Amino acid sequence: MNEIQEATSPATSLSGPAACVSKVELRVSCKALLDRDTLNKSDPCVILMVQTNGQWTELDRTEVIKSNLHPVFAKVFSLDYYFEEVQKLRFEVYDIHGTHSIGTRDDDFLGGVECTLGQIVAQKKMVKPLLLKYGKYAGKSTITVGTGFFKSDPFLEIYRINDDDTEQLVHRTEVIKNNLNPVWEPFKVSLISLCSCDDERKLKCLVWDYDSRGKHDFIGEFYTTFREFRRASLFKVTWDCVNPKYKQKKRNYKNSGVVILSELKLHRVYSFLDYIMGGCQIHFTVAIDFTASNGDPRNSCSLHYINPYQPNEYLKALIAVGEICQDYDSDKRFSALGFGARIPPNYEVSHDFAINFNPEDDECEGVVEAYQNCLPKIQLYGPTNVSPIITRIAKLAAGDGNIKDASRYHILLILTDGVVTDMADTREAIVRASYQPLSIIIVGVGNADFTDMQILDGDDGVLRSPKGEPVLRDIVQFVPFRDFKTVSFFRRRPSRRHLRLSPRTRLLRARAFV
């Protein structure tokens, strides 16, 4: 296989920020407002002002409530709260006459009040009289500001900075609801994806407060490298999560929280090429679908029909892959299994049986002959369960306990005419098998719709178990045989060497497998 897997994969577990910026909700109501209108009552609106560098600027405003001197506003003001800072606020109440602007000369000023956010937080419900210009009371008018905290829904993103300064998203954590001290689930990412195997490549990490409408609030960021990540294998590593806008505006600002990398583990992942270059041998296993959906083998329309003049679809796929794999198998004996059939002597359904009916030795000197001899002795049945065979070969590849046979790499060829029935168990089995020296080729035989089988391939995204655990490495290749009848499974186009072989030479090579 002309494909090289990544050498290492860092498994990272990040937690934090330890103290995200607290969010405060302010709800406003007024009582006994001045009535500036001659015919009707005032139409009040409250404007919230904040002081920055000595200047008052509008932060937000409530809705306008028509003809009401005791308004309770539905609008909720949302502010970032910093315990260590004095955050000055001003609430101004206007009787609105215009429809486009508020607080202009056309509007009547009904009073205002200044305070700090800390005062509101401390009192939880602050009631103050409204003042007109020059400190005069606005009659008996009062404003009530109630407070309530709500927590962030944080998630973290890691971006790789490329050589051309573009940013590539590497990983996005899950969202943890209503939590200022989130601990995200451990995740796995290949070193080549994370930093192109460059310890010093800059990584950009962003922390966001999730919003269901997609308008996520930015909490902060930090820059790091994989070299810094690796320190977590010895002790916890921390970074200040900084919001540049806050840092620029607030003199005493330190951070918007702390991100902690609590643990990092490196897993060495050996590729197919690593095993071949190391002198290992290939152990080849074929698993054949004997479910009833293939059709009665005695019928010429069946995918298992034995035609004396030409091989059926199963035999074509079997020979195509076996022709290549036999080059790496020293004894030229191949394990051959079947699934989805009733087998002798009791004719119970089996999803993992030797087609030579020898459970002690499932290897065959001629797989095609064993396949042809097997068909008359079994009854095609179902369902299409492939997880038992994947689990069996994975255990074989794992070796005896902690002692692995480093001289063997396993290839499992699964030939099937339809979508597997035990999809959840199959995904789980593949995730477990991805830790072993094993590759799986699934060939779809016939003209069925194999769209749902693409999920096992992992080309459109990382394959995960039903519980969300990702595969350690991509070990599955799925192909519909109808698309590759005349092409090598290991190359998307015929190699020059293959084209140079004469028909007689190809036949001799195929006979070794037969």
C-alpha positions as CSV (number, residue, x, y, z in Angstrom):
1,M,0.0,0.0,0.0
2,N,1.5,3.3,-1.1
3,E,0.1,5.1,2.0
4,I,2.0,6.3,5.0
5,Q,0.2,6.7,8.3
6,E,1.3,9.4,10.8
7,A,4.1,8.4,13.1
8,T,2.6,9.7,16.4
9,S,-0.6,11.0,17.7
10,P,-0.9,13.3,20.8
11,A,-3.8,12.6,23.0
12,T,-4.6,15.8,24.8
13,S,-6.9,16.6,27.7
14,L,-7.5,20.3,28.2
15,S,-9.5,21.9,31.0
16,G,-10.4,25.5,31.7
17,P,-10.7,28.4,31.6
18,A,-10.5,28.3,35.4
19,A,-12.3,31.6,35.8
20,C,-14.1,32.8,32.7
21,V,-15.5,36.4,32.7
22,S,-18.7,36.5,34.8
23,K,-21.8,37.6,32.9
24,V,-24.3,39.8,34.7
25,E,-27.9,40.4,33.7
26,L,-29.6,43.7,34.7
27,R,-33.3,44.2,34.7
28,V,-34.8,47.7,35.0
29,S,-38.1,49.1,36.2
30,C,-39.2,52.6,37.2
31,K,-41.9,54.1,39.4
32,A,-43.7,57.5,39.6
33,L,-42.0,59.0,36.5
34,L,-42.7,62.6,35.7
35,D,-45.5,63.2,33.2
36,R,-44.2,65.6,30.6
37,D,-47.0,65.0,28.1
38,T,-50.0,67.3,28.1
39,L,-52.6,64.9,26.8
40,N,-51.0,61.4,27.5
41,K,-48.7,59.9,29.9
42,S,-44.9,59.6,29.2
43,D,-43.5,57.0,26.8
44,P,-40.4,56.0,28.8
45,C,-37.1,54.4,27.6
46,V,-33.9,53.7,29.7
47,I,-30.5,54.2,28.2
48,L,-27.5,52.4,29.8
49,M,-24.2,54.3,29.6
50,V,-20.8,53.1,30.6
51,Q,-17.7,55.1,31.4
52,T,-14.5,54.3,29.5
53,N,-11.4,56.4,29.9
54,G,-13.5,59.2,31.4
55,Q,-16.0,59.3,28.6
56,W,-19.6,58.2,28.7
57,T,-20.8,56.0,25.8
58,E,-24.1,54.3,25.2
59,L,-24.0,50.5,25.8
60,D,-27.6,49.5,25.2
61,R,-31.2,50.7,25.7
62,T,-34.6,49.3,26.6
63,E,-37.7,49.2,24.5
64,V,-40.2,52.2,24.6
65,I,-43.3,51.6,26.7
66,K,-46.2,53.7,25.7
67,S,-48.2,55.8,28.2
68,N,-46.8,54.3,31.4
69,L,-45.4,56.1,34.5
70,H,-44.5,52.8,36.2
71,P,-42.8,50.9,33.4
72,V,-41.3,47.4,33.9
73,F,-38.9,46.9,30.9
74,A,-38.6,43.5,29.2
75,K,-35.1,44.3,27.9
76,V,-32.3,42.7,29.8
77,F,-28.8,44.3,29.9
78,S,-25.9,41.9,29.7
79,L,-22.5,43.0,31.0
80,D,-19.1,41.4,31.8
81,Y,-18.4,41.7,35.5
82,Y,-14.9,42.2,36.9
83,F,-14.6,42.0,40.6
84,E,-11.2,43.8,40.7
85,E,-12.4,46.8,38.7
86,V,-14.7,49.9,39.3
87,Q,-17.2,49.7,36.4
88,K,-19.2,53.0,36.4
89,L,-22.7,53.0,34.9
90,R,-25.3,55.6,34.3
91,F,-29.0,55.0,33.7
92,E,-30.9,57.8,31.8
93,V,-34.7,57.8,31.4
94,Y,-36.4,59.7,28.5
95,D,-39.9,60.4,27.4
96,I,-39.7,59.5,23.8
97,H,-41.4,61.6,21.1
98,G,-39.4,60.6,18.0
99,T,-39.3,57.2,16.3
100,H,-35.7,57.2,15.0
101,S,-33.5,58.7,17.7
102,I,-33.7,58.6,21.5
103,G,-32.1,61.1,23.9
104,T,-32.3,64.1,21.5
105,R,-33.7,67.6,22.1
106,D,-37.1,66.4,21.1
107,D,-37.2,63.9,24.0
108,D,-37.9,64.9,27.6
109,F,-35.3,63.9,30.1
110,L,-37.1,62.3,33.0
111,G,-34.0,61.7,35.3
112,G,-30.9,59.7,35.6
113,V,-28.7,58.0,38.2
114,E,-25.0,57.0,38.4
115,C,-23.6,54.0,40.2
116,T,-21.1,51.2,39.8
117,L,-21.8,47.6,38.7
118,G,-20.2,46.5,42.0
119,Q,-22.9,48.3,43.9
120,I,-25.7,46.6,42.0
121,V,-24.1,43.2,42.4
122,A,-23.6,43.7,46.1
123,Q,-27.2,44.9,46.7
124,K,-28.7,42.4,44.2
125,K,-31.6,44.9,43.9
126,M,-30.7,48.5,43.9
127,V,-33.4,51.2,44.3
128,K,-32.4,54.8,43.8
129,P,-34.2,58.2,43.2
130,L,-33.9,59.7,39.7
131,L,-32.1,63.0,39.5
132,L,-32.5,65.8,37.1
133,K,-29.8,68.2,36.1
134,Y,-27.9,70.0,38.9
135,G,-28.8,67.2,41.4
136,K,-32.5,68.0,41.7
137,Y,-34.8,65.2,42.5
138,A,-37.3,64.2,39.7
139,G,-40.2,64.3,42.1
140,K,-40.8,60.9,43.6
141,S,-39.4,59.1,40.6
142,T,-37.3,56.0,41.3
143,I,-35.4,53.4,39.3
144,T,-34.9,49.8,40.3
145,V,-32.1,47.7,38.9
146,G,-32.1,44.0,39.8
147,T,-29.2,41.7,39.0
148,G,-28.6,38.1,38.2
149,F,-25.6,36.1,37.2
150,F,-25.5,33.6,34.3
151,K,-22.6,31.4,33.4
152,S,-20.8,30.9,30.1
153,D,-21.2,27.9,27.8
154,P,-17.5,27.6,26.8
155,F,-15.8,25.6,24.1
156,L,-12.3,25.7,22.8
157,E,-10.8,25.7,19.3
158,I,-7.2,24.9,18.3
159,Y,-5.9,26.3,15.0
160,R,-2.6,25.5,13.3
161,I,-0.7,28.5,11.8
162,N,0.5,27.5,8.3
163,D,3.6,28.7,6.6
164,D,1.6,31.3,4.6
165,D,0.1,32.6,7.9
166,T,-3.3,31.1,7.2
167,E,-5.1,29.3,10.0
168,Q,-6.4,25.7,9.9
169,L,-8.9,24.4,12.4
170,V,-7.4,21.3,14.1
171,H,-9.9,20.5,16.8
172,R,-13.1,22.0,18.4
173,T,-14.1,20.7,21.8
174,E,-17.7,20.1,22.9
175,V,-19.7,22.8,24.6
176,I,-20.0,22.6,28.3
177,K,-23.2,24.3,29.4
178,N,-23.5,26.9,32.3
179,N,-20.0,26.4,33.6
180,L,-17.1,28.8,34.4
181,N,-14.7,25.9,35.2
182,P,-15.2,23.5,32.3
183,V,-13.3,20.2,32.0
184,W,-13.5,19.1,28.3
185,E,-13.3,15.5,27.4
186,P,-9.9,14.1,26.4
187,F,-9.5,14.0,22.6
188,K,-7.0,12.6,20.1
189,V,-5.4,14.4,17.2
190,S,-2.5,13.3,14.9
191,L,0.7,15.1,15.2
192,I,0.8,15.8,11.5
193,S,-2.6,17.4,11.6
194,L,-1.8,19.4,14.7
195,C,1.5,20.9,13.7
196,S,2.9,19.1,10.6
197,C,5.3,17.3,13.0
198,D,7.0,20.7,13.8
199,D,7.3,21.2,17.5
200,E,7.8,24.9,17.1
201,R,4.9,25.6,14.8
202,K,2.6,28.2,16.3
203,L,-0.8,27.1,17.5
204,K,-3.7,29.5,18.1
205,C,-6.3,28.6,20.8
206,L,-9.6,30.4,21.1
207,V,-12.2,30.1,23.9
208,W,-15.8,31.0,23.1
209,D,-19.1,31.3,24.9
210,Y,-21.5,29.3,22.8
211,D,-24.6,30.9,21.4
212,S,-27.3,28.8,19.7
213,R,-27.8,31.4,17.0
214,G,-24.2,31.1,16.0
215,K,-23.2,34.5,17.4
216,H,-20.7,33.1,19.9
217,D,-19.2,35.5,22.4
218,F,-15.4,35.7,22.3
219,I,-13.8,35.0,25.7
220,G,-10.1,35.0,25.0
221,E,-7.1,33.5,23.2
222,F,-3.6,32.3,23.6
223,Y,-0.7,31.1,21.4
224,T,1.4,28.1,22.1
225,T,3.4,25.3,20.4
226,F,3.4,21.5,20.6
227,R,6.8,21.8,22.5
228,E,4.8,23.5,25.3
229,F,2.1,20.9,25.0
230,R,4.7,18.1,25.7
231,R,5.5,19.6,29.1
232,A,2.1,18.3,30.2
233,S,3.5,14.8,30.2
234,L,5.4,15.8,33.3
235,F,3.2,18.4,34.9
236,K,0.1,20.6,34.2
237,V,0.7,23.5,31.8
238,T,-1.4,26.7,32.0
239,W,-2.0,29.6,29.7
240,D,-3.6,33.0,30.3
241,C,-6.7,33.3,28.2
242,V,-6.6,36.9,27.0
243,N,-9.1,39.1,25.3
244,P,-7.1,41.8,23.4
245,K,-9.9,44.4,23.5
246,Y,-10.2,44.1,27.3
247,K,-6.4,44.2,27.7
248,Q,-6.3,47.5,25.6
249,K,-9.1,49.2,27.5
250,K,-8.7,48.0,31.0
251,R,-5.5,49.0,32.9
252,N,-5.6,46.3,35.5
253,Y,-6.8,43.5,33.2
254,K,-4.9,40.2,33.5
255,N,-6.9,37.6,31.7
256,S,-10.4,36.2,31.1
257,G,-9.5,32.9,32.7
258,V,-6.8,30.3,32.6
259,V,-6.6,27.2,30.3
260,I,-5.0,24.1,31.8
261,L,-3.5,21.2,29.8
262,S,-3.8,18.6,32.5
263,E,-2.4,15.5,30.6
264,L,-0.8,14.6,27.3
265,K,0.0,11.1,26.1
266,L,1.9,10.2,22.9
267,H,1.0,7.0,21.0
268,R,3.3,5.6,18.4
269,V,1.1,4.4,15.5
270,Y,2.8,2.0,13.1
271,S,1.7,2.1,9.5
272,F,1.4,-0.7,7.0
273,L,4.6,0.5,5.4
274,D,6.4,0.3,8.7
275,Y,5.6,-3.3,9.0
276,I,6.6,-4.2,5.5
277,M,9.9,-2.3,5.7
278,G,10.6,-4.1,8.9
279,G,10.4,-7.5,7.2
280,C,7.1,-8.6,8.5
281,Q,4.8,-11.0,6.7
282,I,1.2,-10.4,5.8
283,H,-1.5,-12.6,7.2
284,F,-4.5,-12.4,4.9
285,T,-8.0,-13.3,5.9
286,V,-11.1,-13.2,3.7
287,A,-14.6,-13.1,5.0
288,I,-17.5,-13.9,2.6
289,D,-21.1,-12.8,2.9
290,F,-23.4,-15.8,2.7
291,T,-26.7,-14.0,3.5
292,A,-29.9,-14.8,1.6
293,S,-29.9,-11.4,-0.1
294,N,-27.2,-12.7,-2.5
295,G,-29.7,-15.1,-4.1
296,D,-29.9,-18.9,-4.5
297,P,-26.5,-20.1,-5.8
298,R,-28.3,-22.4,-8.1
299,N,-29.9,-19.5,-9.9
300,S,-27.8,-17.7,-12.6
301,C,-29.0,-14.3,-11.2
302,S,-27.3,-15.1,-7.8
303,L,-24.1,-13.3,-6.9
304,H,-22.9,-16.7,-5.7
305,Y,-23.8,-18.5,-8.9
306,I,-20.9,-20.8,-10.0
307,N,-20.5,-20.3,-13.7
308,P,-18.1,-22.9,-15.3
309,Y,-17.1,-20.3,-17.9
310,Q,-16.4,-17.2,-15.9
311,P,-16.0,-16.3,-12.2
312,N,-18.9,-14.6,-10.3
313,E,-18.5,-11.2,-8.6
314,Y,-17.3,-12.7,-5.4
315,L,-14.5,-14.7,-7.1
316,K,-13.5,-11.7,-9.2
317,A,-13.0,-9.5,-6.0
318,L,-11.4,-12.4,-4.2
319,I,-8.8,-12.9,-6.9
320,A,-8.2,-9.2,-7.5
321,V,-7.2,-8.5,-3.9
322,G,-5.6,-11.9,-3.2
323,E,-3.3,-11.5,-6.2
324,I,-1.6,-8.6,-4.5
325,C,-1.6,-9.8,-0.9
326,Q,-0.1,-13.2,-1.8
327,D,3.2,-11.5,-2.6
328,Y,3.7,-10.8,1.1
329,D,2.4,-14.1,2.5
330,S,5.2,-16.6,3.0
331,D,3.2,-19.8,3.1
332,K,0.5,-18.8,0.5
333,R,-2.2,-20.1,2.9
334,F,-5.1,-17.8,3.6
335,S,-7.7,-17.8,6.3
336,A,-11.2,-18.0,4.8
337,L,-14.3,-17.3,6.8
338,G,-18.0,-17.0,6.2
339,F,-20.9,-15.2,7.9
340,G,-24.7,-15.1,7.6
341,A,-25.4,-18.7,6.8
342,R,-26.8,-21.8,8.4
343,I,-24.0,-24.3,8.6
344,P,-23.8,-28.1,9.2
345,P,-24.3,-30.2,11.1
346,N,-27.0,-28.5,13.1
347,Y,-27.6,-25.7,10.5
348,E,-27.6,-22.9,13.1
349,V,-26.9,-19.4,11.9
350,S,-23.2,-18.5,12.2
351,H,-21.5,-15.1,11.7
352,D,-18.0,-16.5,12.0
353,F,-17.2,-19.9,10.5
354,A,-14.4,-21.5,8.5
355,I,-15.5,-22.2,5.0
356,N,-13.4,-25.4,5.1
357,F,-15.4,-26.4,8.2
358,N,-12.2,-26.9,10.2
359,P,-12.5,-24.7,13.3
360,E,-9.0,-25.7,14.3
361,D,-7.3,-24.5,11.1
362,D,-9.2,-22.1,8.9
363,E,-6.3,-21.6,6.5
364,C,-6.8,-22.9,2.9
365,E,-4.2,-23.6,0.2
366,G,-6.9,-22.8,-2.3
367,V,-9.5,-20.2,-1.2
368,V,-11.5,-20.4,-4.4
369,E,-11.7,-24.2,-4.2
370,A,-12.8,-24.0,-0.6
371,Y,-15.4,-21.4,-1.5
372,Q,-16.8,-23.5,-4.3
373,N,-16.9,-26.6,-2.1
374,C,-18.6,-24.7,0.7
375,L,-21.6,-23.3,-1.2
376,P,-23.5,-26.6,-1.6
377,K,-23.2,-27.5,2.1
378,I,-24.7,-24.3,3.6
379,Q,-28.0,-22.5,3.6
380,L,-27.9,-18.7,2.9
381,Y,-29.6,-16.8,5.7
382,G,-28.8,-13.6,7.6
383,P,-28.5,-10.9,8.9
384,T,-25.4,-9.2,7.7
385,N,-23.3,-9.1,10.9
386,V,-19.6,-8.5,10.4
387,S,-18.5,-7.3,13.9
388,P,-17.8,-10.9,15.2
389,I,-15.2,-11.5,12.4
390,I,-13.6,-8.1,12.9
391,T,-13.3,-8.8,16.7
392,R,-11.9,-12.2,16.0
393,I,-9.1,-11.0,13.7
394,A,-8.4,-8.0,16.0
395,K,-7.8,-10.5,18.9
396,L,-5.5,-12.6,16.6
397,A,-3.6,-9.4,15.7
398,A,-3.2,-8.5,19.3
399,G,-1.2,-11.6,20.0
400,D,-0.9,-13.3,23.3
401,G,-1.6,-10.9,26.2
402,N,1.0,-8.0,26.1
403,I,3.3,-9.9,23.8
404,K,2.6,-8.9,20.2
405,D,4.0,-10.6,17.1
406,A,5.8,-7.7,15.5
407,S,6.6,-9.8,12.4
408,R,3.0,-10.0,11.3
409,Y,0.5,-7.5,9.8
410,H,-3.1,-8.6,9.3
411,I,-5.3,-7.7,6.4
412,L,-9.0,-8.6,6.5
413,L,-11.0,-8.6,3.3
414,I,-14.8,-8.5,3.8
415,L,-16.9,-9.2,0.7
416,T,-20.6,-8.3,1.2
417,D,-23.6,-7.6,-1.1
418,G,-25.2,-5.0,1.2
419,V,-25.1,-2.6,4.2
420,V,-24.1,-4.3,7.4
421,T,-26.9,-4.9,9.9
422,D,-24.9,-4.5,13.1
423,M,-23.5,-1.0,12.3
424,A,-23.1,0.1,15.9
425,D,-21.2,-3.1,16.9
426,T,-19.1,-2.8,13.8
427,R,-18.1,0.7,14.5
428,E,-17.1,-0.3,18.1
429,A,-15.2,-3.3,16.7
430,I,-13.3,-1.1,14.2
431,V,-12.3,1.4,16.9
432,R,-10.9,-1.4,19.1
433,A,-9.2,-2.9,16.1
434,S,-7.5,0.4,15.1
435,Y,-5.0,-0.2,18.0
436,Q,-3.7,-3.4,16.4
437,P,-1.5,-4.2,13.3
438,L,-4.6,-4.6,11.1
439,S,-6.1,-3.1,8.0
440,I,-9.7,-3.9,6.7
441,I,-10.8,-3.8,3.1
442,I,-14.6,-4.0,2.6
443,V,-15.7,-4.7,-0.9
444,G,-19.3,-4.1,-1.9
445,V,-20.3,-6.8,-4.4
446,G,-23.3,-6.3,-6.7
447,N,-25.4,-3.3,-7.5
448,A,-26.9,-2.4,-4.1
449,D,-26.8,1.2,-2.7
450,F,-23.7,1.3,-0.5
451,T,-24.1,4.9,0.6
452,D,-24.4,4.0,4.3
453,M,-21.2,2.0,4.2
454,Q,-19.1,5.1,3.5
455,I,-19.3,5.9,7.2
456,L,-17.0,3.0,8.0
457,D,-14.4,4.3,5.5
458,G,-13.7,7.5,7.5
459,D,-12.9,9.5,4.4
460,D,-15.7,12.0,5.1
461,G,-14.8,12.3,8.8
462,V,-13.2,10.4,11.7
463,L,-15.0,7.2,12.4
464,R,-16.2,7.0,16.0
465,S,-17.7,4.3,18.2
466,P,-21.3,4.7,19.4
467,K,-19.9,6.3,22.6
468,G,-17.9,8.9,20.6
469,E,-14.4,7.4,20.8
470,P,-12.5,8.0,17.6
471,V,-10.4,5.4,15.8
472,L,-6.7,5.6,16.6
473,R,-5.9,5.4,12.9
474,D,-7.9,5.0,9.7
475,I,-7.8,1.2,9.0
476,V,-10.8,0.7,6.8
477,Q,-11.1,1.1,3.0
478,F,-14.5,0.6,1.5
479,V,-15.0,0.2,-2.3
480,P,-17.9,-0.8,-4.5
481,F,-16.5,-3.5,-6.7
482,R,-18.4,-2.3,-9.7
483,D,-16.3,0.8,-9.7
484,F,-13.0,-1.1,-9.5
485,K,-13.4,-4.2,-11.5
486,T,-10.4,-3.5,-13.8
487,V,-8.3,-1.5,-11.3
488,S,-6.1,-2.5,-8.4
489,F,-7.6,-2.0,-5.0
490,F,-4.4,-0.4,-3.7
491,R,-4.1,2.1,-6.5
492,R,-6.8,4.3,-8.1
493,R,-5.3,3.6,-11.5
494,P,-3.4,0.5,-12.9
495,S,0.3,0.6,-12.3
496,R,2.8,0.4,-15.2
497,R,4.1,-2.9,-13.8
498,H,0.6,-4.4,-13.8
499,L,0.0,-3.2,-17.4
500,R,3.2,-4.9,-18.6
501,L,2.1,-8.3,-17.3
502,S,1.0,-10.7,-20.1
503,P,-2.3,-12.5,-19.7
504,R,-0.5,-15.8,-19.1
505,T,1.6,-14.3,-16.3
506,R,-1.5,-12.8,-14.6
507,L,-3.2,-16.2,-14.8
508,L,-0.2,-17.9,-13.2
509,R,-0.2,-15.4,-10.3
510,A,-3.9,-15.9,-9.8
511,R,-3.5,-19.7,-9.7
512,A,-1.2,-19.4,-6.7
513,F,-4.1,-17.8,-4.8
514,V,-6.6,-20.4,-6.2
